[in-house]
Amino acid sequence: MEVVFKYQACFFSDDVLLFAKANKEQAAIVREVLDSFYTVLGLNINPSKSLLFCSPSVQNKAAKEMQGKYGFRTVSGMWEFLAAKIIHRPVSNNLHQEIIDGVRMKLMDWSSRFPVYQQEEDF
């Protein structure tokens, strides 16, 4: 049986979230995913623009090791993704709605600036 891969043209990829446990094994898997991303799409990950978020339960030493190995900046507490605050603690329904609204606004803004098209090619 022949396997044919189809993909949609990807000119840029700004926002990607990857979740993993904070240990060396999972960090290696995340690195493999990023390497595969490069291999398949030809897009490089810019470590200086990437963030490594560790929950408060992760020891500082482990976070610094992962930062040193992969070059990502570490952040703690609260940060923003797609104009929505990301917080590592229990949250209210209001915050969930804020996240949904932030993503919706980003998508509307993006779709208004870029024409819709579809391009498929056989691998």
N, C-alpha and C positions, 0 to 999 in steps of 0.2 A: 504494500500500500504506500503510495507516495504522499508525503506530507508537504503541504504548501503553506508557507507563512504569509500572511497579509498584514500590512501595517498602514497606518495613516501617517502622512508626512508630519514630522514634528520639527518645527523650526526653532523652538525654544521650550524649555521646561523650567519654570520659575519656582514652583512650589511643590515639594514632595515631602511627605512625612513618613518616616520609618520608625517602627516601635520595636524595642527589644529589651531583654533583661540586661542589666549593667554588669556583664561579665565578659571575659576575654573570648569565650566561644561565640557568644552572640555578636560581639563586635567584629569578629572575623567573618561571620555570615553577612552582616551589614556591609562590610567591605566588599564581599563577593557580589552582593546585589548591585552595589555602585559600580563595580568593575563590569558587570554584565550590562548595566545601563549604558556604559561607555561603548562596549563592544557592539551592542545591537544598534544603538542610535547614533553613535559617534559623538556624543555630547560629553564633555568633561565636567566633573563636579569641581566647583571652586571651593576649597576648604575655607578660605577666608570669608566667604559669604554663607557658609554653612554653620549651623548651630547644633551643639550637643546639649540636650537638656537632660539632667539627671534629677531624679526625685530626691527629696531631702533625706531619704533613708540610705542613699548611696554615699559611701565614704569618700571624702575629699581625695584621698590617694588614688582610688580607682578611677574617679572622674579625670584626674590629672593625667593618669597613665593613658586613658583613651584619647584625651585631648592631644597629648604628645605624639601618640602613635599615628593618629589620623589627621591632625592639624586643625580640627574643628574648634571653634570657640565654644567654651562652656557657658551656659546660663543657668540660673537657678531662680526659683520663685515664680515670677510671672513674666511672660513675654507675649508677643503678638504674632499671630499667623493669620494671613488673609484679613487683616484689620480687626481680628477678634482676639481678645485676651485669653491666653491659655494659663490656667491656674492649676497647681497640683494640690488640691484640697476639695472637700465636698462643695458643690456649687448649687445655686438656686435655679429654678426654671427661667428666671429672668436672664441669667447669664447664658443659658442654652439658647434662648431666643436671640440674644446679642450675637452669638457665634453664627447662628443661621442667617441672621440679617447681614452680618459682615460678609459671609461667603456669597450670599445672594447679590449684594452690591458689587463685589469684585467681579462676579460672573457677568452681570449686566454691563458693567463698564468695559470688560474685556470684549464681550460680544458686540458692543456698539462700535468698537474701534477696529475690529478685524472682520473681513467678509467670511462668510461661511462657505466652505468648499470641502470636497472629499476627493482624495487621491489614494488609489490603492495600486500597489505593485506586487508582483510575485517575487518571492525571495528565491 
